């Protein structure tokens, strides 16, 4: 029996996730829960495709349709995720999903179809971008060896945070974390994702989505990070800090505590996530001893004539960033979700 491709239904969720958990080419961002998150938090139309043979899943491709007058019309695997694309157990399933996705892109009349491949590009001939890299590193089972693996200057910053008496704790909700995140992105001149997005992540992914906060000895929350767990990996994904966190080395302390706790629970891979080449986060992660690994973001141009450039590095957004930084925080938090929903 040949491989068939169809749109996944809600009742396919358990089988979909079982396939993703077992398939080496799949990532946390292939999980079925992203369908719920994208629909509920942003109202995006999703097209989660599965390839099957004789009733057994052979491959998956999570897709979401982004439509905006300002940022265009696209089909992406997967918005708000650093990895995506086709996860398939066989070449036949991979080819079938790819063919259906390209046909769907033409049917929808999008400007482009985007695959966010982590390890191997689905189409080396497609135009792409070298803007982003990822940082992944194996953890040693011994906590102290992980500390010693951090380069000396950065290790000194971790110890500085410890000497300041900082304390890490888990947050059951997202309120404290969201305040830190919104403050952080506002200082950088970019719109904040809505609070409901983070609430949906916690609700949908349960114990596989965790928020860690950092407090000063007097109880002030100064830093936080939202992380995902997948197989034997931890992925610190969204973070936020108050301006005062820098002098306390709270950011360094935060990631060390995350690494320490992950090591103690048997996690073997620390995925520091995506950064723009040459940016502050890029340098920060290199200072921790992580080496950049290329990401393969490929674009099939359908109705568009050029690649999208919807990122803060685009010079045409410079005035917008400067203006956004001057907006009152409540106004920025109110307007932000209407803009950022199409910037995944």
Secondary structure, DSSP 4 states (H G I P E B T S, - for coil): ---EEEE--GGGHHHHHHHHHH-TT--GGGSTHHHHHHHHHH-PEEEEEEEEETTEEEEEEEEEEEEETTTEEEEEETTT-S--S-EESSHHHHHHHHHHHHHHHHHHT-SEEEEEESSS-S-TTSEEE-SEEEEEEEPPSSHHHHHHHS-HHHHHHHHHHHHTT-EEEEESSSHHHHHHHHHHHHHTT-PPPPHHHHHHHHHHHGGGEEEEEEE-TT--EEEEEEEEEETTEEEEEEEEE-TTHHHHTHHHHHHHHHHHHHHHTT--EEEEEEEETTSHHHHHHHHTTPPEEE-EEEEEESS-SS----STTSGGGHHHHHHHHHS-HHHHHHHHHHHHTT--
